[in-house]
Amino acid sequence: MRKFYLENEYGQRWNLNQPETGLLVEPDGLGYEMDAGYSMIGDGFLRTYMKAKQSQVTGTLVFGTRSPYKAFRAFADWVNRAGRLRLIYAPLSAEYYRDVDAVKLDKSEMEKGVLQCEVQFKCRSLFYMDRTNRFVVDRVEGEFRFDFRWPVRFNDYGTRGINFNNAGHVPAPFELELYGYVEYPKVTVKLGDVEQASIRFDTILQIGEKLEYSSLDGASYCYRIDAEGRRENFISHLDIMQTNFFKLPVGESTVEFTSDTGATNKTIMTIYQFYRTV
């Protein structure tokens, strides 16, 4: 049986599966819709664009306790006090998350001992799982240590590459932490032997220093952090002729870490997969 929850920024959940707290029935909007344009060419149609439309999840909350109005008020108070909301959808055993805003909560009159209220959530993200793909490679006493649970390959210790299969429906954003000592580190994404995108950081990182990078939508950044923890916005140092904030393509690709000193030092990469529907 599918289940629904709301979660606030503190990880606290509101159960939407029982009348005592609000039973969500007749949910709608769990799929997706694309906005597309076409031009007629002869007897066929040429697609000119296709982009995702903002989704919304709607339904009816049924409050059926001994005091439905009190249960409704408790839910309304909890939602309006939350600074951030995630809708959790569990169609089977796995849980999928979606960042949402609660934009509508109607209040009806009580009938037959229950209170039925229409609810509407505007979606601010696609579905994602709360588990992320986090890969760590470290150098210990001149050698590389890595977790064999994820695929990695070495090439004469000058290149390290992660082979990753993005099973999501859209390109996958990622976060990076690159630690010194390293000179002018570079990250390259390849499909087979063909380079798809790359970024080179024009800096030398000393021991104790690091770079932090993110290509997440709405949260892209690049910082250089010195040994004392002082953070410098590094975006102005990136090559403006390159696409500096990119994502991993759908399907299999390879991410290579190199530098002017050979392979990079300790590297942490976190990859996020998103789904239009689950």
N, C-alpha and C positions, 0 to 999 in steps of 0.2 A: 504494500500500500504506500502510495506516495505521501510525503510529509513536507510541511512548510514551516519555516521559522523566520523571525526577524532577529537581527543581531545589531547591537549598537557598537560604538567605538571602543567600549571597554570589554567587548566579548560577551556581554550579557545577552541572553536569548529570551525572546517572547514566543511562546508556543501557540501556533496557529492551527492546532490539530484537535482541539477540544472546546466544547461550548463554554467551559468555565473561564477561558481566556480569549475566546474568539475562534470559531471554527471557520476556516476559509473554504467556501464551497463555490463551485462553478468557476474555477480560475480560468482566465483567458489571457492570451498573449505570451505563451511559453515558447512559441515558435519564433519566426523572424519574417520580416518583410523588406524587400529591396525596392529602391526607387530607380527606375531605368528609363532611358530615352533612346529612341530609334529614328533613323532616317530611312525612307523607302528608296531602295536601289533596284529599279526594274520591278521584278515580282518578289524580291526579297527585302529584308530589313537589316540595316547596318546598325549595330548598337553603338550609340555615341557616348553613353556613360552608364554606370551602374554603381550605386552606393547604398549603404545601409540606411534605413529610416530608423529614427529613434523608436524603440519599443516601449510599450507600457504593459504592465500586468494588472489586470482587473479581476474582481470577484466580489463575493458577498461574505461578510463576516457575520456569523450567527453567534449571538450571546444567549446562552440558555441556562444560566445559573438561577439560584433563588433570587438574586438581585441583578438582573441583566443590565440595568442602568449603571450600577456601581462597577460592573465588569467593563462596560463600555468606557466609562470615565477613566478607569485605571489604564486601559489600553491607550486612550487618547493622550493621557498625561505622559506615559512612557515614550510614545512615539515623538511627541513634541519636545521632550527634554533631550532627545538624542541628537548629537551633533553629526552623526554619520550613521546611515542604515545600510545593511546588506540583507537582501532576501535570500534565504537558503532554500533550495529546492532539492529534495532527495527522492527521485523517481524510483530508485531501487535501494541498494545499500550505500552507494556513493553520494556525497553531498556536493552540490554545485552552488556557487555564490554569484550574486549579481548586485552591484552597487545601485541603490535606488533612492528616490525621494518620494515620501508619502505626500501626494498632492491632493488627495480627495478622501474624505471620510464622511459619508452621509449618516444622518441619524434619523431613524424611522420611529414610528410608534410601536409599542410592544403588542404582539399578536400571539395568542395561544401560548403565552408564557415565554416567548423568545423575542429577541430584538435583532432585526436583520438590517445590516448597514453595508452599503456599497463602499468599496475601497478601491483606490487607484494608485499605482506606483509608477513613476516615470523612471525608466532605466537609464543609468549613466555609464554602463559598461556592458560588455557581453558576459556570458557565463564563464566562470573559471573555477578551478578547484583550489582548495585551501592548501594543497600540497604543491610546492614548487620544486623545480629541477635545479638543485644547487650542487655545483661541481667545484671541488677544491683540489688544486695541485700545489705541492710545496717542494722546496728543495731542502734536503737534509744532508749535511756533511758531503756536499758535492754531488748528491744523487737526487733523483726525483722520486717522490713517494706519491702514490695515488690510490684511490679507492677502486678496486676491480669491479665494483657493481655498476660502473658507468664506462662507456667506451672511450678509450684514449689511445693515441698512437704517438710515437716519437720518431723523429727523423734526424739521426746523428746528433741528438740533444740540442740541435739548433732550432727545431720547430716542434711545437706541441700542438696537436689538433684534437678537438672533441668532435666526434661524429654524433650528431643529434637528429632524431626523427621528430619533427613537429607534427603531432597528430591533431592539432587544433584546426579550426576552419579559416583562420587568418594568420598572417605573418606574426611571429612571436617576438615581443620586445624582451630586452634583457638588461640586467645590471652587472657591472663589473667592479671589482676591486683589484688593482694592480699594485704590488708592493715593490719597494726598492731593496737591493740596488739593481737598477736597470736603466739602460740608455735608450731613449726614443722608442718606447714600446709601440707595437702595431698589432691590430686585430683585423683579421681578414676572414670573410665568409665566402665559401666556395661551393658550387654545385659541380661535383666531379672535379675536374681540373680547371674549371672556368671560374674566375673571380667574379663575385656578385657585388660585393661592397667591402670597404675597408676604412679604417681610421688609424691615423698615426698621431701619437701624442708627442709634441715637440718639446720634450723635457728630459732631464736626467733626474731620476729619483734616487736619493741616498737611502741608506739603511734607516728605517724608522719613518720614512715618508711613503705616501701612497696616492693613487688616483682613484676617484670614485666616478662612475659613469652610469647613466641610465637612459634608455630609449623608450621608456614607458610613455604612453600618450598622457599629456597633462602633467607629467612629472619627469620630463627629460632634463638632465643636468650633466655637468662635468666639473669636478672640483679637484684641485690639487691640495693635499693636506701635508703640512710639514711635521717634523718630529715632535713639535710642541702642541700639535693638534689644531694649529691655525689653518683655516679653510680659505682658499682662494678660488674664485670663479674662473675656470680655465677655458670657458667657451671661446673667448676672444683670441686664444692661442691656437685654435683649430684652423685647419686649411679651409677657407671659405669656398674653394673650388670643388670641395668634396661634399658628398652627402654624409654628414658626420653622425646623424642619428638615424640608424637603420634597424631593421628587424630580421629575424631568421625566416627564410621562406617556408611555406607549407611543405611537408615531406622531409626527406633526408638532405642534410647539408653538413659541411665541415667548417668548424671555426678554428683558425690557426692563430697562435700567439707567438710572435717573434719580436726581436729587438736588435739594436745594433751590437748588442753583446751576446747574441745568440738567442736562446729561449728566454722568455721572461722569468722572473723570480716567482714568488708565491702569487697565485692568481685564483680569484674566486669569481665564478660566473653563476648568476641566477637567471633562469629562463622561465617565462610565463606563457602558458598556452590558453587561448581563448576560443570559445565555441559560440556559434550563433544560436544553436539550440541543442538540447541534450535529451 
